[in-house]
Amino acid sequence: MDSQNYRECEKATIIGAGPAGITAAIQLKRSGLDPLLLEKYQVGGLLKNALHVENYPGFPEGISGPALAKRFLRHLHTMDVRSIKAEVKGLFPAGDQFRIETGRDVFFSETVIVATGTKGKKIPPLHIPQNEIGHRFLDEIYPVLRVRNRRIVIVGAGDAAFDYALNLSRFNRVTILNRTGKTRCLPLLRERAINHPGITYKENTAIRRIAGLNRRGMELICRMGDKNWPVTADYVIFAIGRKANLDFLSPGLRKRITRLEERSRLYLVGDVKGGDFRQAVIAAGEGMRAGMRIAWSYRHGLL
């Protein structure tokens, strides 16, 4: 690697501006470092989908996810954190540094915090036209938060499915389809959804095929027990689980993750490693720890 790359090397780069990445950036800035924050979309991560965050300390009446994300953004601006809107396409080991490739630029950094969260699992093979994926067939709800008087089907039985339903039912008619008779959500979310006049909840029901798709909507053929049941919808949201968003890690880096973490050079924080424990407050705590550990390592000459 040439000397110019070393001269332009960042001390700390954070990939992802959800609660984990934001908290890490704030702490690193407080510690006298000047981190670079890279974010593909917008600050807040999955908070953009959340109707009502009730377990983030400091908001006893709760706060909407988008409102909390706006506060995070304001905090970043107050701290004068450097941020660039860019999608990271590749993260590679480069000697004692990391090479970070986006669609436009290449960055080098001595330490990296990966806080890229999760992405929805693959939508089931229902012969959906490719141009409709992300348009009328979605795995998040932020693209349709402003729609009104629409018929929306949500597939899933976890916290996300019921929270999405409560969020969208304020101005639309929502149907939740649960392919089994069991739910994996908080009981209070289930209770709120089932008692909501704008939400229909169906157990042991799954989409079998799409019978019609045009500008006026679509007809879904669902299977309920041993009977077919038609459902008309404008949008279908698949809340069927999420997986870590780590596609950009190079094979060489994947083999060295544990060793790099032990050397305080690489951290995976927040939902990207949270498994079933994906909460904003957990992510923020992990981001804080990563930021503190990197700053501590620099102060004590370990980096």
Secondary structure by P-SEA (a helix, b strand, c coil): ccaaaaaacccbbbccccaaaaaaaaaaaaaccbbbbbbcccccccccccccccccccccccccaaaaaaaaaaaaaaabbbbbbcccccccccccbbbbbcccbbbbbcbbbbcbbbbbccccccccccccccccccccccccccccbbbbbbbcccaaaaaaaaaacccbbbbbbbccccccccaaaaaaaaacccbbbbccccccccccccccbbbbbcccccbbbbbbbcbbbbccccccccccccaaaaacaaaaaaaccccccccccccccccaaaaaaaaaaaaaaaaaaaaaccc
